[in-house]
Amino acid sequence: METQSTSHEQLVLLFVVFFFTFSSTWCFIEVESHPLPENHAAFFIFGDSFLDAGNNNYINTTTLDQANFWPYGQTHFRYPTGRFSDGRLVSDFIAEFAKLPLIPPFLQPGFHQYHNGVNFASAGAGALSETFHGSVIELKAQIKYFKEVETWLKRKLWKAEGGLILSKAVYLFSIGTNDYMSLFLTKSPFLKSHSISEYVELVIGNLTTSIKQVYDSGGRKFGFMNLPPMGCSPGLRVAGGDADGRCLEEFGAYANEHNQRLVKLLQDLEKQLKGFKYSLYDFSSSLRQRMENPLKYGLKEGREACCGTGRFRGVFSCGGRRRVKEFEACRNPNEYVFWDSYHLTESLHKELAREMWSGSFNSHSSLKDLFQTT
């Protein structure tokens, strides 16, 4: 009996040694089997409908803040993805230029691999929590999701390797349009109880807090887009009620103030935060030039949308899933600046992305420089 017991103990010991040896080897292989290139730079995206790759498909909201129906997505994907365009967005092209795959939305079911980055943007979102509250993923919530990704990276990988991904990554922000648009679309007393300067200060203040939170997590390279000439979209040209369809100038006053404050903010952060690098794209000037001189840029139409109804196709009805069901769509979106009443065509997104990447219409730096800087 003693001999049998000894043999049994030896067998158990041998199994335990084998198990831990195999487990250690397996864990080592898991971590080392996906080494990241030395110059790898992930891409994290924050913002609104201009950058939303489909997050709003997975939240409880209205079709005003969704684009997961035809003919959205018709040009490239051949099906609606949730992007507010006929195809890809500026962030999709930037990822391509950086030799990254399409960056998926954070809320996409089954997606839990963040080595290349993730998209947190939400159509309708603003820097202020009060902006379309309850229907969108506000900037504060987007940062909260980012913190979850930070935790995942540092837990799943070695902490140092996760931190390295965050420090080498590029963080793109496009936010603010909805904070000002909500002033014209809602009756919230909060939104209308401040002067232009006071209100812009609130928006810039929340953006500043978010940038610093990303910086505290290790982020050092940031890309920004200033606000476009919002009052000149087909939807707001119609809303203004002007007989000539001129831009809604009251809207422009907020955008101009915001863009001036954004320049000052980034200059200050560069001085205050060690290692802070940024690129600021003049979205406003670039888009305005294309709206006013479409032929110069190989386009045919700078004021009318491709998809919608009414004057300038400015009624936000593209797809027939919103309040107004009637809509029509142009034959060739590539000839247009605007896809629907407020959003751009894939061809425009590609041109803007090229400018952001190369540095034309940029101040301070290009996105290419950010991605390639260690």
C-alpha positions, 0 to 999 in steps of 0.5 A: 500500500505504501508503494502504491501511495508513493507512486500516486503522489509522484504521479500527482506531483508530475502532473502539477509540474507539467500543468504549471510549466505548460500554463506558463509557456502558454501565457508567455506565447499568448502575450508574445504571439502578437508583437506590435511593430516598433512604430505602431500608433493606435488611433482613438476617436472622439466626437459626433456624427462627423466621426461616428462609425456606428456607436449610435446603432447600439444605444436607445435613441431616435433616427435623427441620431442614427444612420443605420438604414439605406441609402446611407453607406451605399457608395463603399460598404454597399450597406448602412453601417451607421456612418452619416455619409454615403460611404467612409468618414475622414477617420476611416481614411486617416486610418488607411493612411496610417496603415491601420484597419478600419477603427470599429465603434466601441459599442460594436458587439463582440469587439474587444481588441483595442491594440489598433484603437477604437472609435467612441464618437456618437452622432448628436454628442456635444462637449456639454452633458446637457446637449441632447441629453439622454439621446447620445453618448456625451463627451464625458461618457466617451472619456469614461469608455476610453478609461475602460479601454485603458484598463483593458490594455494595461491588464491584458498586456503587460502594464508597460506595453499597454502604456506604450500603446497609449503614449504612441497613439493619436487621439482625434477630436471633433466636437462642439457643433451640436452644443451650438446647434442645440441652441436653435433646436431645443428650448432648454433654459440652460442652453439659452441663459448665457451670452455667446462668450459664456456659452463657448467658455463652457464648451471649451472648458469641458473639452479641456477637461477631456483632453487632460484626462486623456493626457493623464492616461498617457496620451501625448499626440492629439488631432483636432478639427475646428468647427465648420461653417455650421450655418451654411449646411443645407438644413440650416440654410432652409431653417434660416428662412432667407429667400436667397438661402444665405448662411445662418450668420447667428450660428456662425458667431458661435463657431467663430468664437469657438474656433478662436478659443480652440487655437488659444487652448491648444497653444496654452496646453502645449506650454503647460503639458510636457510632451503635448503635441497637436495638429489643428485642421482648419475644417472651417476654411476648407469646407467653405472654399468647397461650398463656394467654389465647387468647380475648382475642386472637381465638384458640381454642387456646393449648396444642395445636398445629395439626399433629402427633400425640399429646397436645397434638399435641406429637409433632414429626410434622407432614408425616409425613416425620420419625421418627413418620409419623402426623400430623393437621392442624387445619382452621383454623390461624388459630385456633391459636397453634402450627402444629406442636410448636415453631413458630407459625402465620402468624396469630401471626407477623403479630400479632407482626410488628405489635407489633414494627413499632409498638413495643408489647412493645418496649423502646427503639424500634420496628422502624418507627423503625429503618427510617425513621431515616436 
